[in-house]
């Protein structure tokens, strides 16, 4: 009887080692496939206070990367607008939402592509006097066309 027990114990030890090895291999495969790379986004924050008719300094978006451009006015006529924007070496392209106006009751879609200065991209105030526009084929700026000083900020995330 003792000899039978010894044979069962001796033969089960390699089976246990084999099972532990199989479980370890499967666990390693699952962990290796579950690995995810998370990158921290880059951001630029631009505050502005612009007199009537004034424009900000040009802002250069990163090249060949999609980016989110959000802007808001914090003075009278406060509002917010945002676009997804891409700048390649020769043109700036965008699509997004204009700041809503009290007259329209809702936001409207804005989209386009341009390589010249002065093209409207997005309004960031409620009366649609402050906007982000192209400054060149490679830059954008904030422009105040209202009758008073306007303040706010623009955030670029890529």
Helices and strands as residue ranges (DSSP letters): H 2-34, E 43-50, E 66-73, E 79-87, E 92-97, E 109-114, E 120-123, E 130-134, E 140-144, E 150-157
